[in-house]
Every structure is written in structure tokens, then in C-alpha cells.
């Protein structure tokens, strides 16, 4: 049976790992200069958020790519 102390310890470890992961992702986005410039578009915000979430994977040798295409409006 798990105790409350073990559950709290596990949740703290997960929280610390998540915070470290996001800080590394922020560093990856900063290295790519995603925070510079004043023009914010939906694509730029999306790219920045994906880099923050998936950025640490680049440092361990993985290179995740996201390919999205939107349909063209009809005339």
C-alpha cells in the first residue's frame, strides 16, 4: 500500500522534471530567436509552443517534425 508521503514525493519529482523540461524548451526557443521581433502570427506562436514542448528532444538526438497543411479556400 502506498503512503501519502510516497505519493507526494512522486508528484514532486514529476513536477520538477516537468519544470526542467519546459525550461530546456524555453532555452531551445530562445536559441532559435523565436522571442525576438514584434510580428506575432498564429504560425509563429504555434512554432514557438511546439519548440518549447518538444525542444528538449533535439538535445537527446531526436528531431521531431510537424507537417501541417491547411486547405485552400474555395473561390
CHARMM internal coordinates of N, CA and C (Angstrom, degrees):
IC EDIT
DIST 1 N 1 CA 1.4398
DIST 1 CA 1 C 1.5301
ANGL 1 N 1 CA 1 C 108.50
DIST 1 C 2 N 1.2973
ANGL 1 CA 1 C 2 N 115.79
DIHE 1 N 1 CA 1 C 2 N 135.44
DIST 2 N 2 CA 1.4559
ANGL 1 C 2 N 2 CA 120.10
DIHE 1 CA 1 C 2 N 2 CA -179.87
DIST 2 CA 2 C 1.5223
ANGL 2 N 2 CA 2 C 110.28
DIHE 1 C 2 N 2 CA 2 C -84.14
DIST 2 C 3 N 1.2816
ANGL 2 CA 2 C 3 N 114.19
DIHE 2 N 2 CA 2 C 3 N 144.61
DIST 3 N 3 CA 1.4574
ANGL 2 C 3 N 3 CA 118.57
DIHE 2 CA 2 C 3 N 3 CA 177.99
DIST 3 CA 3 C 1.5190
ANGL 3 N 3 CA 3 C 109.29
DIHE 2 C 3 N 3 CA 3 C -96.00
DIST 3 C 4 N 1.3099
ANGL 3 CA 3 C 4 N 115.07
DIHE 3 N 3 CA 3 C 4 N 167.00
DIST 4 N 4 CA 1.4653
ANGL 3 C 4 N 4 CA 119.64
DIHE 3 CA 3 C 4 N 4 CA 177.61
DIST 4 CA 4 C 1.5162
ANGL 4 N 4 CA 4 C 111.08
DIHE 3 C 4 N 4 CA 4 C -64.61
DIST 4 C 5 N 1.3146
ANGL 4 CA 4 C 5 N 116.95
DIHE 4 N 4 CA 4 C 5 N -34.71
DIST 5 N 5 CA 1.4554
ANGL 4 C 5 N 5 CA 120.66
DIHE 4 CA 4 C 5 N 5 CA -179.64
DIST 5 CA 5 C 1.5235
ANGL 5 N 5 CA 5 C 110.60
DIHE 4 C 5 N 5 CA 5 C -63.35
DIST 5 C 6 N 1.3263
ANGL 5 CA 5 C 6 N 117.76
DIHE 5 N 5 CA 5 C 6 N -42.75
DIST 6 N 6 CA 1.4639
ANGL 5 C 6 N 6 CA 121.18
DIHE 5 CA 5 C 6 N 6 CA 178.99
DIST 6 CA 6 C 1.5255
ANGL 6 N 6 CA 6 C 110.52
DIHE 5 C 6 N 6 CA 6 C -64.74
DIST 6 C 7 N 1.3173
ANGL 6 CA 6 C 7 N 117.47
DIHE 6 N 6 CA 6 C 7 N -39.79
DIST 7 N 7 CA 1.4624
ANGL 6 C 7 N 7 CA 120.90
DIHE 6 CA 6 C 7 N 7 CA 179.52
DIST 7 CA 7 C 1.5213
ANGL 7 N 7 CA 7 C 110.89
DIHE 6 C 7 N 7 CA 7 C -65.70
DIST 7 C 8 N 1.3185
ANGL 7 CA 7 C 8 N 117.26
DIHE 7 N 7 CA 7 C 8 N -42.69
DIST 8 N 8 CA 1.4679
ANGL 7 C 8 N 8 CA 120.64
DIHE 7 CA 7 C 8 N 8 CA 177.76
DIST 8 CA 8 C 1.5213
ANGL 8 N 8 CA 8 C 110.87
DIHE 7 C 8 N 8 CA 8 C -64.43
DIST 8 C 9 N 1.3201
ANGL 8 CA 8 C 9 N 117.13
DIHE 8 N 8 CA 8 C 9 N -41.10
DIST 9 N 9 CA 1.4537
ANGL 8 C 9 N 9 CA 120.77
DIHE 8 CA 8 C 9 N 9 CA 179.63
DIST 9 CA 9 C 1.5241
ANGL 9 N 9 CA 9 C 110.49
DIHE 8 C 9 N 9 CA 9 C -63.28
DIST 9 C 10 N 1.3309
ANGL 9 CA 9 C 10 N 117.10
DIHE 9 N 9 CA 9 C 10 N -43.30
DIST 10 N 10 CA 1.4560
ANGL 9 C 10 N 10 CA 120.49
DIHE 9 CA 9 C 10 N 10 CA 179.19
DIST 10 CA 10 C 1.5225
ANGL 10 N 10 CA 10 C 111.37
DIHE 9 C 10 N 10 CA 10 C -64.49
DIST 10 C 11 N 1.3218
ANGL 10 CA 10 C 11 N 117.34
DIHE 10 N 10 CA 10 C 11 N -40.24
DIST 11 N 11 CA 1.4607
ANGL 10 C 11 N 11 CA 119.34
DIHE 10 CA 10 C 11 N 11 CA -179.74
DIST 11 CA 11 C 1.5268
ANGL 11 N 11 CA 11 C 110.89
DIHE 10 C 11 N 11 CA 11 C -69.25
DIST 11 C 12 N 1.3176
ANGL 11 CA 11 C 12 N 117.63
DIHE 11 N 11 CA 11 C 12 N -33.79
DIST 12 N 12 CA 1.4640
ANGL 11 C 12 N 12 CA 120.06
DIHE 11 CA 11 C 12 N 12 CA 176.24
DIST 12 CA 12 C 1.5200
ANGL 12 N 12 CA 12 C 111.01
DIHE 11 C 12 N 12 CA 12 C -66.55
DIST 12 C 13 N 1.3263
ANGL 12 CA 12 C 13 N 116.72
DIHE 12 N 12 CA 12 C 13 N -40.42
DIST 13 N 13 CA 1.4612
ANGL 12 C 13 N 13 CA 120.35
DIHE 12 CA 12 C 13 N 13 CA 179.16
DIST 13 CA 13 C 1.5192
ANGL 13 N 13 CA 13 C 110.03
DIHE 12 C 13 N 13 CA 13 C -63.45
DIST 13 C 14 N 1.3242
ANGL 13 CA 13 C 14 N 116.96
DIHE 13 N 13 CA 13 C 14 N -44.40
DIST 14 N 14 CA 1.4662
ANGL 13 C 14 N 14 CA 121.06
DIHE 13 CA 13 C 14 N 14 CA 178.77
DIST 14 CA 14 C 1.5238
ANGL 14 N 14 CA 14 C 110.57
DIHE 13 C 14 N 14 CA 14 C -62.80
DIST 14 C 15 N 1.3161
ANGL 14 CA 14 C 15 N 117.84
DIHE 14 N 14 CA 14 C 15 N -41.64
DIST 15 N 15 CA 1.4547
ANGL 14 C 15 N 15 CA 121.88
DIHE 14 CA 14 C 15 N 15 CA 178.82
DIST 15 CA 15 C 1.5206
ANGL 15 N 15 CA 15 C 111.16
DIHE 14 C 15 N 15 CA 15 C -63.49
DIST 15 C 16 N 1.3164
ANGL 15 CA 15 C 16 N 117.01
DIHE 15 N 15 CA 15 C 16 N -43.82
DIST 16 N 16 CA 1.4692
ANGL 15 C 16 N 16 CA 120.72
DIHE 15 CA 15 C 16 N 16 CA 179.57
DIST 16 CA 16 C 1.5211
ANGL 16 N 16 CA 16 C 110.55
DIHE 15 C 16 N 16 CA 16 C -64.08
DIST 16 C 17 N 1.3285
ANGL 16 CA 16 C 17 N 117.56
DIHE 16 N 16 CA 16 C 17 N -42.33
DIST 17 N 17 CA 1.4671
ANGL 16 C 17 N 17 CA 120.74
DIHE 16 CA 16 C 17 N 17 CA 178.62
DIST 17 CA 17 C 1.5226
ANGL 17 N 17 CA 17 C 109.96
DIHE 16 C 17 N 17 CA 17 C -63.91
DIST 17 C 18 N 1.3318
ANGL 17 CA 17 C 18 N 118.05
DIHE 17 N 17 CA 17 C 18 N -41.31
DIST 18 N 18 CA 1.4566
ANGL 17 C 18 N 18 CA 121.45
DIHE 17 CA 17 C 18 N 18 CA 179.34
DIST 18 CA 18 C 1.5261
ANGL 18 N 18 CA 18 C 111.69
DIHE 17 C 18 N 18 CA 18 C -63.88
DIST 18 C 19 N 1.3171
ANGL 18 CA 18 C 19 N 117.18
DIHE 18 N 18 CA 18 C 19 N -42.48
DIST 19 N 19 CA 1.4664
ANGL 18 C 19 N 19 CA 120.95
DIHE 18 CA 18 C 19 N 19 CA 178.97
DIST 19 CA 19 C 1.5273
ANGL 19 N 19 CA 19 C 110.16
DIHE 18 C 19 N 19 CA 19 C -64.68
DIST 19 C 20 N 1.3191
ANGL 19 CA 19 C 20 N 117.70
DIHE 19 N 19 CA 19 C 20 N -43.81
DIST 20 N 20 CA 1.4655
ANGL 19 C 20 N 20 CA 120.96
DIHE 19 CA 19 C 20 N 20 CA 178.42
DIST 20 CA 20 C 1.5255
ANGL 20 N 20 CA 20 C 109.89
DIHE 19 C 20 N 20 CA 20 C -62.45
DIST 20 C 21 N 1.3421
ANGL 20 CA 20 C 21 N 117.31
DIHE 20 N 20 CA 20 C 21 N -42.47
DIST 21 N 21 CA 1.4665
ANGL 20 C 21 N 21 CA 122.24
DIHE 20 CA 20 C 21 N 21 CA 178.56
DIST 21 CA 21 C 1.5381
ANGL 21 N 21 CA 21 C 110.90
DIHE 20 C 21 N 21 CA 21 C -58.04
DIST 21 C 22 N 1.3394
ANGL 21 CA 21 C 22 N 116.23
DIHE 21 N 21 CA 21 C 22 N -45.82
DIST 22 N 22 CA 1.4626
ANGL 21 C 22 N 22 CA 120.09
DIHE 21 CA 21 C 22 N 22 CA -178.67
DIST 22 CA 22 C 1.5266
ANGL 22 N 22 CA 22 C 112.07
DIHE 21 C 22 N 22 CA 22 C -70.18
DIST 22 C 23 N 1.3194
ANGL 22 CA 22 C 23 N 117.89
DIHE 22 N 22 CA 22 C 23 N -34.49
DIST 23 N 23 CA 1.4660
ANGL 22 C 23 N 23 CA 120.47
DIHE 22 CA 22 C 23 N 23 CA 176.59
DIST 23 CA 23 C 1.5298
ANGL 23 N 23 CA 23 C 109.93
DIHE 22 C 23 N 23 CA 23 C -65.23
DIST 23 C 24 N 1.3251
ANGL 23 CA 23 C 24 N 117.21
DIHE 23 N 23 CA 23 C 24 N -41.43
DIST 24 N 24 CA 1.4655
ANGL 23 C 24 N 24 CA 120.29
DIHE 23 CA 23 C 24 N 24 CA 176.21
DIST 24 CA 24 C 1.5313
ANGL 24 N 24 CA 24 C 109.97
DIHE 23 C 24 N 24 CA 24 C -63.22
DIST 24 C 25 N 1.3318
ANGL 24 CA 24 C 25 N 116.85
DIHE 24 N 24 CA 24 C 25 N -40.26
DIST 25 N 25 CA 1.4595
ANGL 24 C 25 N 25 CA 120.72
DIHE 24 CA 24 C 25 N 25 CA 176.83
DIST 25 CA 25 C 1.5194
ANGL 25 N 25 CA 25 C 112.51
DIHE 24 C 25 N 25 CA 25 C -63.25
DIST 25 C 26 N 1.3258
ANGL 25 CA 25 C 26 N 116.94
DIHE 25 N 25 CA 25 C 26 N -39.85
DIST 26 N 26 CA 1.4652
ANGL 25 C 26 N 26 CA 120.46
DIHE 25 CA 25 C 26 N 26 CA 175.47
DIST 26 CA 26 C 1.5196
ANGL 26 N 26 CA 26 C 111.03
DIHE 25 C 26 N 26 CA 26 C -62.86
DIST 26 C 27 N 1.3253
ANGL 26 CA 26 C 27 N 117.20
DIHE 26 N 26 CA 26 C 27 N -39.83
DIST 27 N 27 CA 1.4662
ANGL 26 C 27 N 27 CA 120.67
DIHE 26 CA 26 C 27 N 27 CA 177.37
DIST 27 CA 27 C 1.5247
ANGL 27 N 27 CA 27 C 110.61
DIHE 26 C 27 N 27 CA 27 C -64.27
DIST 27 C 28 N 1.3334
ANGL 27 CA 27 C 28 N 117.28
DIHE 27 N 27 CA 27 C 28 N -39.81
DIST 28 N 28 CA 1.4661
ANGL 27 C 28 N 28 CA 120.61
DIHE 27 CA 27 C 28 N 28 CA 178.34
DIST 28 CA 28 C 1.5257
ANGL 28 N 28 CA 28 C 110.83
DIHE 27 C 28 N 28 CA 28 C -63.63
DIST 28 C 29 N 1.3327
ANGL 28 CA 28 C 29 N 117.18
DIHE 28 N 28 CA 28 C 29 N -42.29
DIST 29 N 29 CA 1.4634
ANGL 28 C 29 N 29 CA 120.39
DIHE 28 CA 28 C 29 N 29 CA 178.39
DIST 29 CA 29 C 1.5245
ANGL 29 N 29 CA 29 C 111.03
DIHE 28 C 29 N 29 CA 29 C -66.74
DIST 29 C 30 N 1.3129
ANGL 29 CA 29 C 30 N 117.07
DIHE 29 N 29 CA 29 C 30 N -37.28
DIST 30 N 30 CA 1.4602
ANGL 29 C 30 N 30 CA 120.38
DIHE 29 CA 29 C 30 N 30 CA 178.14
DIST 30 CA 30 C 1.5269
ANGL 30 N 30 CA 30 C 111.21
DIHE 29 C 30 N 30 CA 30 C -67.24
DIST 30 C 31 N 1.3234
ANGL 30 CA 30 C 31 N 117.52
DIHE 30 N 30 CA 30 C 31 N -37.38
DIST 31 N 31 CA 1.4662
ANGL 30 C 31 N 31 CA 120.23
DIHE 30 CA 30 C 31 N 31 CA 177.41
DIST 31 CA 31 C 1.5223
ANGL 31 N 31 CA 31 C 111.72
DIHE 30 C 31 N 31 CA 31 C -63.18
DIST 31 C 32 N 1.3109
ANGL 31 CA 31 C 32 N 116.78
DIHE 31 N 31 CA 31 C 32 N -30.19
DIST 32 N 32 CA 1.4638
ANGL 31 C 32 N 32 CA 121.32
DIHE 31 CA 31 C 32 N 32 CA 179.64
DIST 32 CA 32 C 1.5290
ANGL 32 N 32 CA 32 C 112.01
DIHE 31 C 32 N 32 CA 32 C -89.40
DIST 32 C 33 N 1.3263
ANGL 32 CA 32 C 33 N 116.93
DIHE 32 N 32 CA 32 C 33 N 7.17
DIST 33 N 33 CA 1.4663
ANGL 32 C 33 N 33 CA 124.03
DIHE 32 CA 32 C 33 N 33 CA 177.86
DIST 33 CA 33 C 1.5296
ANGL 33 N 33 CA 33 C 112.76
DIHE 32 C 33 N 33 CA 33 C 58.61
DIST 33 C 34 N 1.3229
ANGL 33 CA 33 C 34 N 118.02
DIHE 33 N 33 CA 33 C 34 N 36.79
DIST 34 N 34 CA 1.4508
ANGL 33 C 34 N 34 CA 121.45
DIHE 33 CA 33 C 34 N 34 CA 178.81
DIST 34 CA 34 C 1.5222
ANGL 34 N 34 CA 34 C 112.39
DIHE 33 C 34 N 34 CA 34 C -76.45
DIST 34 C 35 N 1.3137
ANGL 34 CA 34 C 35 N 117.93
DIHE 34 N 34 CA 34 C 35 N -14.53
DIST 35 N 35 CA 1.4546
ANGL 34 C 35 N 35 CA 120.70
DIHE 34 CA 34 C 35 N 35 CA -178.87
DIST 35 CA 35 C 1.5211
ANGL 35 N 35 CA 35 C 112.42
DIHE 34 C 35 N 35 CA 35 C -96.56
DIST 35 C 36 N 1.3133
ANGL 35 CA 35 C 36 N 117.79
DIHE 35 N 35 CA 35 C 36 N -3.41
DIST 36 N 36 CA 1.4624
ANGL 35 C 36 N 36 CA 120.22
DIHE 35 CA 35 C 36 N 36 CA 179.43
DIST 36 CA 36 C 1.5246
ANGL 36 N 36 CA 36 C 109.42
DIHE 35 C 36 N 36 CA 36 C -92.68
DIST 36 C 37 N 1.2803
ANGL 36 CA 36 C 37 N 116.36
DIHE 36 N 36 CA 36 C 37 N 155.52
DIST 37 N 37 CA 1.4548
ANGL 36 C 37 N 37 CA 121.30
DIHE 36 CA 36 C 37 N 37 CA -179.31
DIST 37 CA 37 C 1.5199
ANGL 37 N 37 CA 37 C 111.08
DIHE 36 C 37 N 37 CA 37 C 91.01
DIST 37 C 38 N 1.3158
ANGL 37 CA 37 C 38 N 114.60
DIHE 37 N 37 CA 37 C 38 N 156.28
DIST 38 N 38 CA 1.4569
ANGL 37 C 38 N 38 CA 118.63
DIHE 37 CA 37 C 38 N 38 CA -176.27
DIST 38 CA 38 C 1.5224
ANGL 38 N 38 CA 38 C 113.22
DIHE 37 C 38 N 38 CA 38 C -105.63
DIST 38 C 39 N 1.3249
ANGL 38 CA 38 C 39 N 117.34
DIHE 38 N 38 CA 38 C 39 N -10.41
DIST 39 N 39 CA 1.4664
ANGL 38 C 39 N 39 CA 118.47
DIHE 38 CA 38 C 39 N 39 CA -178.19
DIST 39 CA 39 C 1.5254
ANGL 39 N 39 CA 39 C 110.03
DIHE 38 C 39 N 39 CA 39 C -83.42
DIST 39 C 40 N 1.3033
ANGL 39 CA 39 C 40 N 115.66
DIHE 39 N 39 CA 39 C 40 N 110.16
DIST 40 N 40 CA 1.4626
ANGL 39 C 40 N 40 CA 121.03
DIHE 39 CA 39 C 40 N 40 CA 179.70
DIST 40 CA 40 C 1.5203
ANGL 40 N 40 CA 40 C 108.74
DIHE 39 C 40 N 40 CA 40 C -107.89
DIST 40 C 41 N 1.3009
ANGL 40 CA 40 C 41 N 115.47
DIHE 40 N 40 CA 40 C 41 N 116.38
DIST 41 N 41 CA 1.4562
ANGL 40 C 41 N 41 CA 119.93
DIHE 40 CA 40 C 41 N 41 CA 176.07
DIST 41 CA 41 C 1.5243
ANGL 41 N 41 CA 41 C 107.94
DIHE 40 C 41 N 41 CA 41 C -115.05
DIST 41 C 42 N 1.3023
ANGL 41 CA 41 C 42 N 115.18
DIHE 41 N 41 CA 41 C 42 N 169.60
DIST 42 N 42 CA 1.4610
ANGL 41 C 42 N 42 CA 119.55
DIHE 41 CA 41 C 42 N 42 CA 179.73
DIST 42 CA 42 C 1.5263
ANGL 42 N 42 CA 42 C 110.13
DIHE 41 C 42 N 42 CA 42 C -62.29
DIST 42 C 43 N 1.3186
ANGL 42 CA 42 C 43 N 117.10
DIHE 42 N 42 CA 42 C 43 N -39.01
DIST 43 N 43 CA 1.4647
ANGL 42 C 43 N 43 CA 120.89
DIHE 42 CA 42 C 43 N 43 CA -179.67
DIST 43 CA 43 C 1.5274
ANGL 43 N 43 CA 43 C 111.01
DIHE 42 C 43 N 43 CA 43 C -65.50
DIST 43 C 44 N 1.3245
ANGL 43 CA 43 C 44 N 116.98
DIHE 43 N 43 CA 43 C 44 N -41.18
DIST 44 N 44 CA 1.4609
ANGL 43 C 44 N 44 CA 120.31
DIHE 43 CA 43 C 44 N 44 CA -179.03
DIST 44 CA 44 C 1.5266
ANGL 44 N 44 CA 44 C 111.30
DIHE 43 C 44 N 44 CA 44 C -67.77
DIST 44 C 45 N 1.3178
ANGL 44 CA 44 C 45 N 116.54
DIHE 44 N 44 CA 44 C 45 N -41.58
DIST 45 N 45 CA 1.4636
ANGL 44 C 45 N 45 CA 120.41
DIHE 44 CA 44 C 45 N 45 CA 178.00
DIST 45 CA 45 C 1.5239
ANGL 45 N 45 CA 45 C 110.23
DIHE 44 C 45 N 45 CA 45 C -64.62
DIST 45 C 46 N 1.3198
ANGL 45 CA 45 C 46 N 117.05
DIHE 45 N 45 CA 45 C 46 N -42.28
DIST 46 N 46 CA 1.4629
ANGL 45 C 46 N 46 CA 121.09
DIHE 45 CA 45 C 46 N 46 CA 178.09
DIST 46 CA 46 C 1.5158
ANGL 46 N 46 CA 46 C 112.16
DIHE 45 C 46 N 46 CA 46 C -63.10
DIST 46 C 47 N 1.3272
ANGL 46 CA 46 C 47 N 116.57
DIHE 46 N 46 CA 46 C 47 N -43.85
DIST 47 N 47 CA 1.4642
ANGL 46 C 47 N 47 CA 120.63
DIHE 46 CA 46 C 47 N 47 CA 178.10
DIST 47 CA 47 C 1.5146
ANGL 47 N 47 CA 47 C 110.97
DIHE 46 C 47 N 47 CA 47 C -62.57
DIST 47 C 48 N 1.3123
ANGL 47 CA 47 C 48 N 116.81
DIHE 47 N 47 CA 47 C 48 N -41.26
DIST 48 N 48 CA 1.4599
ANGL 47 C 48 N 48 CA 120.69
DIHE 47 CA 47 C 48 N 48 CA 179.83
DIST 48 CA 48 C 1.5282
ANGL 48 N 48 CA 48 C 110.82
DIHE 47 C 48 N 48 CA 48 C -64.37
DIST 48 C 49 N 1.3299
ANGL 48 CA 48 C 49 N 117.01
DIHE 48 N 48 CA 48 C 49 N -44.80
DIST 49 N 49 CA 1.4653
ANGL 48 C 49 N 49 CA 120.13
DIHE 48 CA 48 C 49 N 49 CA 179.99
DIST 49 CA 49 C 1.5227
ANGL 49 N 49 CA 49 C 112.03
DIHE 48 C 49 N 49 CA 49 C -64.84
DIST 49 C 50 N 1.3194
ANGL 49 CA 49 C 50 N 117.11
DIHE 49 N 49 CA 49 C 50 N -40.99
DIST 50 N 50 CA 1.4702
ANGL 49 C 50 N 50 CA 120.03
DIHE 49 CA 49 C 50 N 50 CA 178.08
DIST 50 CA 50 C 1.5162
ANGL 50 N 50 CA 50 C 110.10
DIHE 49 C 50 N 50 CA 50 C -65.19
DIST 50 C 51 N 1.3190
ANGL 50 CA 50 C 51 N 117.40
DIHE 50 N 50 CA 50 C 51 N -38.54
DIST 51 N 51 CA 1.4635
ANGL 50 C 51 N 51 CA 120.30
DIHE 50 CA 50 C 51 N 51 CA 178.22
DIST 51 CA 51 C 1.5181
ANGL 51 N 51 CA 51 C 111.03
DIHE 50 C 51 N 51 CA 51 C -64.98
DIST 51 C 52 N 1.3157
ANGL 51 CA 51 C 52 N 117.58
DIHE 51 N 51 CA 51 C 52 N -39.14
DIST 52 N 52 CA 1.4683
ANGL 51 C 52 N 52 CA 120.35
DIHE 51 CA 51 C 52 N 52 CA 179.09
DIST 52 CA 52 C 1.5246
ANGL 52 N 52 CA 52 C 109.98
DIHE 51 C 52 N 52 CA 52 C -64.72
DIST 52 C 53 N 1.3267
ANGL 52 CA 52 C 53 N 117.27
DIHE 52 N 52 CA 52 C 53 N -41.34
DIST 53 N 53 CA 1.4565
ANGL 52 C 53 N 53 CA 120.57
DIHE 52 CA 52 C 53 N 53 CA -177.55
DIST 53 CA 53 C 1.5305
ANGL 53 N 53 CA 53 C 112.06
DIHE 52 C 53 N 53 CA 53 C -76.39
DIST 53 C 54 N 1.3331
ANGL 53 CA 53 C 54 N 116.96
DIHE 53 N 53 CA 53 C 54 N -42.83
DIST 54 N 54 CA 1.4656
ANGL 53 C 54 N 54 CA 120.36
DIHE 53 CA 53 C 54 N 54 CA -174.57
DIST 54 CA 54 C 1.5196
ANGL 54 N 54 CA 54 C 113.15
DIHE 53 C 54 N 54 CA 54 C -102.81
DIST 54 C 55 N 1.3219
ANGL 54 CA 54 C 55 N 117.81
DIHE 54 N 54 CA 54 C 55 N -4.30
DIST 55 N 55 CA 1.4607
ANGL 54 C 55 N 55 CA 121.72
DIHE 54 CA 54 C 55 N 55 CA -176.70
DIST 55 CA 55 C 1.5161
ANGL 55 N 55 CA 55 C 115.26
DIHE 54 C 55 N 55 CA 55 C -55.22
DIST 55 C 56 N 1.3321
ANGL 55 CA 55 C 56 N 119.20
DIHE 55 N 55 CA 55 C 56 N -42.42
DIST 56 N 56 CA 1.4641
ANGL 55 C 56 N 56 CA 119.50
DIHE 55 CA 55 C 56 N 56 CA -179.91
DIST 56 CA 56 C 1.5283
ANGL 56 N 56 CA 56 C 113.54
DIHE 55 C 56 N 56 CA 56 C -60.92
DIST 56 C 57 N 1.3289
ANGL 56 CA 56 C 57 N 117.75
DIHE 56 N 56 CA 56 C 57 N -23.20
DIST 57 N 57 CA 1.4646
ANGL 56 C 57 N 57 CA 119.74
DIHE 56 CA 56 C 57 N 57 CA 178.21
DIST 57 CA 57 C 1.5281
ANGL 57 N 57 CA 57 C 111.30
DIHE 56 C 57 N 57 CA 57 C -64.84
DIST 57 C 58 N 1.3298
ANGL 57 CA 57 C 58 N 117.55
DIHE 57 N 57 CA 57 C 58 N -29.66
DIST 58 N 58 CA 1.4654
ANGL 57 C 58 N 58 CA 120.55
DIHE 57 CA 57 C 58 N 58 CA 177.60
DIST 58 CA 58 C 1.5233
ANGL 58 N 58 CA 58 C 111.57
DIHE 57 C 58 N 58 CA 58 C -64.48
DIST 58 C 59 N 1.3128
ANGL 58 CA 58 C 59 N 116.62
DIHE 58 N 58 CA 58 C 59 N -33.71
DIST 59 N 59 CA 1.4572
ANGL 58 C 59 N 59 CA 120.27
DIHE 58 CA 58 C 59 N 59 CA -177.88
DIST 59 CA 59 C 1.5221
ANGL 59 N 59 CA 59 C 113.00
DIHE 58 C 59 N 59 CA 59 C -73.85
DIST 59 C 60 N 1.3324
ANGL 59 CA 59 C 60 N 117.26
DIHE 59 N 59 CA 59 C 60 N -17.63
DIST 60 N 60 CA 1.4638
ANGL 59 C 60 N 60 CA 119.61
DIHE 59 CA 59 C 60 N 60 CA 176.86
DIST 60 CA 60 C 1.5238
ANGL 60 N 60 CA 60 C 111.78
DIHE 59 C 60 N 60 CA 60 C -101.56
DIST 60 C 61 N 1.3336
ANGL 60 CA 60 C 61 N 116.96
DIHE 60 N 60 CA 60 C 61 N 8.17
DIST 61 N 61 CA 1.4536
ANGL 60 C 61 N 61 CA 120.92
DIHE 60 CA 60 C 61 N 61 CA 173.30
DIST 61 CA 61 C 1.5106
ANGL 61 N 61 CA 61 C 115.66
DIHE 60 C 61 N 61 CA 61 C 104.69
DIST 61 C 62 N 1.3162
ANGL 61 CA 61 C 62 N 118.33
DIHE 61 N 61 CA 61 C 62 N -6.71
DIST 62 N 62 CA 1.4564
ANGL 61 C 62 N 62 CA 120.70
DIHE 61 CA 61 C 62 N 62 CA 177.13
DIST 62 CA 62 C 1.5237
ANGL 62 N 62 CA 62 C 109.08
DIHE 61 C 62 N 62 CA 62 C -89.58
DIST 62 C 63 N 1.3014
ANGL 62 CA 62 C 63 N 116.85
DIHE 62 N 62 CA 62 C 63 N 148.44
DIST 63 N 63 CA 1.4571
ANGL 62 C 63 N 63 CA 120.68
DIHE 62 CA 62 C 63 N 63 CA 179.65
DIST 63 CA 63 C 1.5229
ANGL 63 N 63 CA 63 C 108.81
DIHE 62 C 63 N 63 CA 63 C -130.17
DIST 63 C 64 N 1.3289
ANGL 63 CA 63 C 64 N 117.52
DIHE 63 N 63 CA 63 C 64 N 81.08
DIST 64 N 64 CA 1.4631
ANGL 63 C 64 N 64 CA 119.40
DIHE 63 CA 63 C 64 N 64 CA -177.59
DIST 64 CA 64 C 1.5278
ANGL 64 N 64 CA 64 C 111.35
DIHE 63 C 64 N 64 CA 64 C -68.86
DIST 64 C 65 N 1.3031
ANGL 64 CA 64 C 65 N 116.31
DIHE 64 N 64 CA 64 C 65 N 137.29
DIST 65 N 65 CA 1.4619
ANGL 64 C 65 N 65 CA 122.21
DIHE 64 CA 64 C 65 N 65 CA 177.85
DIST 65 CA 65 C 1.5187
ANGL 65 N 65 CA 65 C 108.43
DIHE 64 C 65 N 65 CA 65 C -122.91
DIST 65 C 66 N 1.3059
ANGL 65 CA 65 C 66 N 115.58
DIHE 65 N 65 CA 65 C 66 N 141.41
DIST 66 N 66 CA 1.4585
ANGL 65 C 66 N 66 CA 121.02
DIHE 65 CA 65 C 66 N 66 CA 175.84
DIST 66 CA 66 C 1.5179
ANGL 66 N 66 CA 66 C 106.89
DIHE 65 C 66 N 66 CA 66 C -119.83
DIST 66 C 67 N 1.3086
ANGL 66 CA 66 C 67 N 114.97
DIHE 66 N 66 CA 66 C 67 N 125.44
DIST 67 N 67 CA 1.4509
ANGL 66 C 67 N 67 CA 120.54
DIHE 66 CA 66 C 67 N 67 CA 178.84
DIST 67 CA 67 C 1.5108
ANGL 67 N 67 CA 67 C 108.08
DIHE 66 C 67 N 67 CA 67 C -115.80
DIST 67 C 68 N 1.3084
ANGL 67 CA 67 C 68 N 115.62
DIHE 67 N 67 CA 67 C 68 N 114.23
DIST 68 N 68 CA 1.4491
ANGL 67 C 68 N 68 CA 117.79
DIHE 67 CA 67 C 68 N 68 CA 177.95
DIST 68 CA 68 C 1.5179
ANGL 68 N 68 CA 68 C 108.28
DIHE 67 C 68 N 68 CA 68 C -128.30
DIST 68 C 69 N 1.2962
ANGL 68 CA 68 C 69 N 114.55
DIHE 68 N 68 CA 68 C 69 N 139.23
DIST 69 N 69 CA 1.4607
ANGL 68 C 69 N 69 CA 119.69
DIHE 68 CA 68 C 69 N 69 CA 175.88
DIST 69 CA 69 C 1.5147
ANGL 69 N 69 CA 69 C 107.81
DIHE 68 C 69 N 69 CA 69 C -132.33
DIST 69 C 70 N 1.2957
ANGL 69 CA 69 C 70 N 114.47
DIHE 69 N 69 CA 69 C 70 N 137.78
DIST 70 N 70 CA 1.4510
ANGL 69 C 70 N 70 CA 119.94
DIHE 69 CA 69 C 70 N 70 CA -179.68
DIST 70 CA 70 C 1.5126
ANGL 70 N 70 CA 70 C 108.79
DIHE 69 C 70 N 70 CA 70 C -102.02
DIST 70 C 71 N 1.3073
ANGL 70 CA 70 C 71 N 117.45
DIHE 70 N 70 CA 70 C 71 N 148.74
DIST 71 N 71 CA 1.4632
ANGL 70 C 71 N 71 CA 119.22
DIHE 70 CA 70 C 71 N 71 CA 178.53
DIST 71 CA 71 C 1.5135
ANGL 71 N 71 CA 71 C 110.98
DIHE 70 C 71 N 71 CA 71 C -69.41
DIST 71 C 72 N 1.3086
ANGL 71 CA 71 C 72 N 115.75
DIHE 71 N 71 CA 71 C 72 N 147.03
DIST 72 N 72 CA 1.4716
ANGL 71 C 72 N 72 CA 121.44
DIHE 71 CA 71 C 72 N 72 CA 177.94
DIST 72 CA 72 C 1.5232
ANGL 72 N 72 CA 72 C 108.82
DIHE 71 C 72 N 72 CA 72 C -78.70
DIST 72 C 73 N 1.3144
ANGL 72 CA 72 C 73 N 117.00
DIHE 72 N 72 CA 72 C 73 N 141.80
DIST 73 N 73 CA 1.4673
ANGL 72 C 73 N 73 CA 118.83
DIHE 72 CA 72 C 73 N 73 CA 178.71
DIST 73 CA 73 C 1.5312
ANGL 73 N 73 CA 73 C 110.27
DIHE 72 C 73 N 73 CA 73 C -68.90
DIST 73 C 74 N 1.3043
ANGL 73 CA 73 C 74 N 116.01
DIHE 73 N 73 CA 73 C 74 N 147.51
DIST 74 N 74 CA 1.4628
ANGL 73 C 74 N 74 CA 119.68
DIHE 73 CA 73 C 74 N 74 CA 177.42
DIST 74 CA 74 C 1.5130
ANGL 74 N 74 CA 74 C 110.27
DIHE 73 C 74 N 74 CA 74 C -78.06
DIST 74 C 75 N 1.3177
ANGL 74 CA 74 C 75 N 115.92
DIHE 74 N 74 CA 74 C 75 N 156.95
DIST 75 N 75 CA 1.4734
ANGL 74 C 75 N 75 CA 119.61
DIHE 74 CA 74 C 75 N 75 CA -178.13
DIST 75 CA 75 C 1.4824
ANGL 75 N 75 CA 75 C 111.39
DIHE 74 C 75 N 75 CA 75 C -101.83
END
COOR INIT
IC SEED 1 N 1 CA 1 C
IC BUILD
